């Protein structure tokens, strides 16, 4: 199997560490889901103008929430995938954007409301609020150099963050554009939860872009059950398998852990039909740099 195209540009990592974070500030926070949605997801943009933090699409940064934990120690950092391109959130500004879901749930034992420390801090930021930032981190979830490569981008919920960065970079910033096919699979609960929907509409006229949604509370799979992103993959797995045979298809999976099982099952079936063992095929793809997974 051929190996993925080696990146030639420098990749910055850990410019800022937990013991010496960058002191950024909030620029703007925009709610992405409607007020009536049970999911409060925000697009959070932070200023990097006074620092040296450089990043690439597919990397992550750490956020250190202010205050102390229950043991009286500073909060540990939380990692978030970057949702903006290397040029800043909207290009030309030294900034970084995150896609953050406010975490609020009822503790199963105490029955008390629990609010995620980092997510609520980020969702409640006001302009000029200080934010302690570390990173960037990650060298493996990056775009290939080859603009003729096919990209399969599979996400659930806020896992769409790095793919927003991917799409904006290859279609709006990259000299010469992108010639390979780009196929986004996005799993959400309801159609009102399709994050960055306006972005996909900008690209729907392009012959090499398509998006397949899996809306679990509104759509049914062929068994009459809820439609999850892995079910949508199964519907198209024959075509996706043919892409893999071309030797220049990069698959990225980002979102909630667990969807990989269904995705693997779909590929295992089509691989078996081709007389191959999916676990071996997938291992080779990972080793060659064509299969990337970041789930949480």
C-alpha positions as CSV (number, residue, x, y, z in Angstrom):
1,X,0.0,0.0,0.0
2,X,1.2,3.5,-0.9
3,X,1.9,5.8,2.0
4,X,0.1,9.1,2.6
5,X,1.7,12.3,1.2
6,X,4.3,13.6,3.7
7,X,3.7,17.1,4.9
8,X,6.5,19.5,4.0
9,X,5.5,22.5,6.2
10,X,6.6,22.9,9.8
11,X,4.1,21.7,12.4
12,X,4.1,23.6,15.7
13,X,3.3,21.8,18.9
14,X,3.3,22.8,22.5
15,X,4.3,26.4,22.0
16,X,2.5,27.1,25.2
17,X,2.4,24.6,28.1
18,X,0.2,24.3,31.2
19,X,2.9,25.8,33.4
20,X,3.3,28.8,31.0
21,X,0.0,29.2,29.1
22,X,-0.8,32.0,26.6
23,X,-3.1,34.6,28.1
24,X,-5.6,35.2,25.3
25,X,-8.9,37.0,25.4
26,X,-12.4,36.3,24.1
27,X,-13.4,38.1,20.9
28,X,-16.9,36.8,20.4
29,X,-19.3,33.9,21.3
30,X,-22.1,32.9,19.0
31,X,-24.8,30.4,19.8
32,X,-25.1,27.9,16.9
33,X,-28.2,26.0,18.0
34,X,-31.6,27.7,18.4
35,X,-32.7,28.6,21.9
36,X,-35.4,25.9,22.0
37,X,-32.8,23.2,21.3
38,X,-31.8,21.1,24.3
39,X,-28.2,21.3,23.0
40,X,-26.5,24.6,23.7
41,X,-23.6,24.7,21.3
42,X,-21.4,27.8,20.8
43,X,-18.8,29.1,18.3
44,X,-16.1,30.6,20.6
45,X,-13.5,32.9,19.1
46,X,-10.4,34.0,21.0
47,X,-7.7,36.5,20.2
48,X,-4.1,35.3,19.6
49,X,-2.7,38.7,18.5
50,X,-0.1,39.1,21.3
51,X,1.3,35.6,21.2
52,X,3.3,33.1,19.0
53,X,0.6,30.4,18.8
54,X,0.5,29.0,15.2
55,X,-1.6,26.1,14.3
56,X,-2.8,24.0,11.4
57,X,-6.3,22.6,10.6
58,X,-6.8,19.3,12.6
59,X,-4.8,20.4,15.6
60,X,-6.2,21.1,19.1
61,X,-5.6,23.6,21.9
62,X,-5.9,23.3,25.6
63,X,-8.1,25.5,27.8
64,X,-7.4,26.0,31.5
65,X,-10.6,27.1,33.3
66,X,-10.1,29.7,36.0
67,X,-10.5,28.9,39.7
68,X,-9.7,25.8,41.7
69,X,-11.2,22.3,41.8
70,X,-12.8,20.5,44.7
71,X,-9.3,19.6,46.1
72,X,-8.2,23.2,46.0
73,X,-5.9,22.7,43.0
74,X,-6.0,24.6,39.7
75,X,-8.3,23.0,37.1
76,X,-6.6,20.7,34.6
77,X,-6.7,21.7,31.0
78,X,-9.4,20.4,28.5
79,X,-8.5,19.8,24.9
80,X,-10.7,21.1,22.1
81,X,-10.4,20.6,18.4
82,X,-9.8,23.8,16.5
83,X,-12.7,24.9,14.3
84,X,-10.8,27.7,12.4
85,X,-8.2,27.7,9.7
86,X,-4.5,28.7,10.2
87,X,-5.4,32.3,9.0
88,X,-7.8,32.8,11.9
89,X,-11.5,32.4,12.3
90,X,-12.5,34.5,9.4
91,X,-9.1,35.0,7.8
92,X,-6.7,37.9,8.4
93,X,-7.1,38.0,12.1
94,X,-4.9,36.3,14.6
95,X,-7.5,34.2,16.3
96,X,-8.6,30.7,17.0
97,X,-12.2,29.3,17.1
98,X,-13.7,26.3,19.0
99,X,-17.0,24.6,18.8
100,X,-18.2,24.0,22.4
101,X,-21.3,22.2,23.7
102,X,-22.4,23.4,27.2
103,X,-22.3,20.3,29.5
104,X,-25.1,20.2,32.0
105,X,-26.5,17.0,33.4
106,X,-28.2,15.5,36.5
107,X,-25.9,13.4,38.6
108,X,-27.4,9.8,38.7
109,X,-26.8,9.4,42.4
110,X,-27.1,12.8,44.0
111,X,-29.7,14.0,41.5
112,X,-28.0,17.4,41.6
113,X,-27.3,19.5,38.5
114,X,-23.7,19.2,37.3
115,X,-22.2,21.8,35.0
116,X,-19.0,21.1,33.0
117,X,-16.3,23.5,34.2
118,X,-14.5,24.2,30.9
119,X,-17.6,24.1,28.6
120,X,-19.6,26.5,30.7
121,X,-16.6,28.8,31.2
122,X,-16.2,29.0,27.4
123,X,-19.9,29.3,26.5
124,X,-20.3,32.2,29.0
125,X,-17.2,34.2,27.8
126,X,-17.7,37.9,27.2
127,X,-15.5,40.0,24.9
128,X,-12.1,40.7,26.5
129,X,-12.4,38.0,29.1
130,X,-9.1,36.4,29.7
131,X,-8.6,32.8,28.5
132,X,-5.5,30.6,29.4
133,X,-4.6,28.6,26.3
134,X,-2.0,25.8,25.8
135,X,-0.8,24.0,22.7
136,X,-1.3,23.5,19.9
137,X,-1.2,19.7,20.0
138,X,-1.5,17.0,17.4
139,X,0.4,15.9,14.3
140,X,-1.8,13.0,13.1
141,X,-5.2,14.5,12.3
142,X,-3.9,16.8,9.5
143,X,-4.9,17.4,5.9
144,X,-2.9,15.7,3.2
145,X,-0.7,17.7,0.9
146,X,-2.1,16.1,-2.2
147,X,-5.0,18.3,-3.5
148,X,-6.2,15.4,-5.7
149,X,-6.8,13.2,-2.7
150,X,-10.4,12.1,-1.7
151,X,-11.5,13.1,1.8
152,X,-14.2,11.2,3.8
153,X,-15.1,13.3,6.9
154,X,-17.3,11.5,9.5
155,X,-18.5,13.5,12.5
156,X,-21.1,13.6,15.3
157,X,-22.0,16.8,17.1
158,X,-19.1,19.1,17.9
159,X,-16.8,16.6,16.2
160,X,-17.6,18.7,13.1
161,X,-15.1,21.4,14.4
162,X,-11.9,20.2,12.6
163,X,-13.9,19.6,9.4
164,X,-15.2,23.2,9.4
165,X,-11.5,24.1,9.4
166,X,-10.7,21.5,6.7
167,X,-13.5,22.7,4.4
168,X,-12.8,26.4,4.7
169,X,-9.1,25.9,4.1
170,X,-9.3,23.7,1.0
171,X,-12.2,25.5,-0.6
172,X,-11.5,29.1,0.3
173,X,-7.8,29.5,1.1
174,X,-5.7,26.9,-0.6
175,X,-4.1,28.1,-3.8
176,X,-5.5,26.1,-6.6
177,X,-8.4,24.8,-4.6
178,X,-9.1,21.1,-4.1
179,X,-9.5,18.6,-6.9
180,X,-10.3,15.4,-5.0
181,X,-13.8,14.4,-3.9
182,X,-14.9,15.5,-0.4
183,X,-17.7,13.7,1.3
184,X,-19.0,14.8,4.8
185,X,-21.1,12.4,7.0
186,X,-22.6,14.3,9.9
187,X,-24.7,12.8,12.7
188,X,-27.0,15.0,14.8
189,X,-30.1,14.6,16.9
190,X,-32.4,17.0,15.1
191,X,-32.2,19.0,11.9
192,X,-32.0,22.2,14.0
193,X,-28.7,20.8,15.4
194,X,-26.8,20.8,12.1
195,X,-23.9,23.0,13.1
196,X,-22.4,25.4,10.5
197,X,-25.2,24.6,8.0
198,X,-24.6,27.9,6.1
199,X,-21.1,26.7,5.3
200,X,-22.2,23.5,3.5
201,X,-24.7,25.5,1.5
202,X,-21.8,27.6,0.2
203,X,-20.2,24.5,-1.3
204,X,-23.2,22.5,-2.4
205,X,-22.7,23.8,-6.0
206,X,-19.2,22.3,-6.2
207,X,-19.0,19.1,-8.2
208,X,-16.5,17.5,-5.7
209,X,-18.5,18.2,-2.5
210,X,-21.4,16.4,-0.9
211,X,-22.8,16.0,2.6
212,X,-24.9,13.2,4.0
213,X,-26.8,13.9,7.2
214,X,-27.9,11.4,9.8
215,X,-30.6,12.9,12.0
216,X,-31.3,10.4,14.7
217,X,-34.6,11.7,16.1
218,X,-36.1,12.4,12.7
219,X,-34.8,9.8,10.2
220,X,-35.0,6.0,10.2
221,X,-32.5,3.5,8.9
222,X,-33.5,0.5,6.8
223,X,-34.4,-1.5,9.9
224,X,-36.9,1.3,11.0
225,X,-34.6,2.3,13.8
226,X,-33.0,5.7,14.5
227,X,-30.6,6.9,11.8
228,X,-27.1,7.3,13.1
229,X,-24.0,8.3,11.2
230,X,-22.8,4.7,11.1
231,X,-26.1,3.7,9.4
232,X,-25.5,6.4,6.8
233,X,-22.0,5.0,6.2
234,X,-23.5,1.5,5.7
235,X,-25.8,2.9,3.0
236,X,-22.9,4.1,1.0
237,X,-20.2,1.7,2.0
238,X,-19.9,0.1,-1.4
239,X,-18.9,3.5,-3.0
240,X,-16.7,4.3,0.0
241,X,-14.9,1.0,-0.4
242,X,-14.3,1.7,-4.0
243,X,-12.7,5.0,-3.0
244,X,-10.4,3.2,-0.7
245,X,-9.2,1.0,-3.5
246,X,-8.0,4.1,-5.4
247,X,-5.2,4.5,-2.9
248,X,-5.6,8.2,-2.3
249,X,-8.6,8.4,0.0
250,X,-8.2,9.8,3.5
251,X,-10.8,9.0,6.2
252,X,-11.2,11.1,9.3
253,X,-13.6,10.3,12.2
254,X,-14.3,12.8,15.0
255,X,-17.0,12.9,17.7
256,X,-18.5,10.6,20.3
257,X,-16.7,7.4,21.0
258,X,-18.8,4.4,20.0
259,X,-19.7,5.2,16.4
260,X,-16.5,3.5,15.2
261,X,-18.1,0.1,16.0
262,X,-20.9,0.5,13.5
263,X,-18.5,2.0,10.9
264,X,-16.2,-0.9,11.2
265,X,-19.1,-3.3,10.9
266,X,-20.2,-1.7,7.6
267,X,-16.7,-1.9,6.2
268,X,-16.1,-5.4,7.5
269,X,-19.1,-6.6,5.5
270,X,-18.0,-5.1,2.2
271,X,-14.4,-6.2,2.8
272,X,-15.6,-9.8,3.3
273,X,-17.4,-9.6,0.0
274,X,-14.1,-8.6,-1.6
275,X,-12.3,-11.5,0.1
276,X,-10.5,-9.3,2.6
277,X,-10.4,-8.9,6.4
278,X,-11.3,-5.4,7.4
279,X,-9.2,-5.4,10.6
280,X,-6.1,-6.1,8.4
281,X,-7.2,-3.5,5.8
282,X,-7.8,-0.9,8.4
283,X,-4.5,-1.5,10.1
284,X,-2.7,-1.0,6.9
285,X,-4.6,2.2,6.2
286,X,-3.7,3.5,9.6
287,X,-0.1,2.6,9.3
288,X,0.1,4.3,5.9
289,X,-1.6,7.5,7.1
290,X,-5.0,7.1,5.4
291,X,-7.3,6.4,8.4
292,X,-7.5,8.9,11.3
293,X,-9.8,8.7,14.4
294,X,-10.3,11.2,17.2
295,X,-13.2,10.3,19.5
296,X,-14.0,11.1,23.1
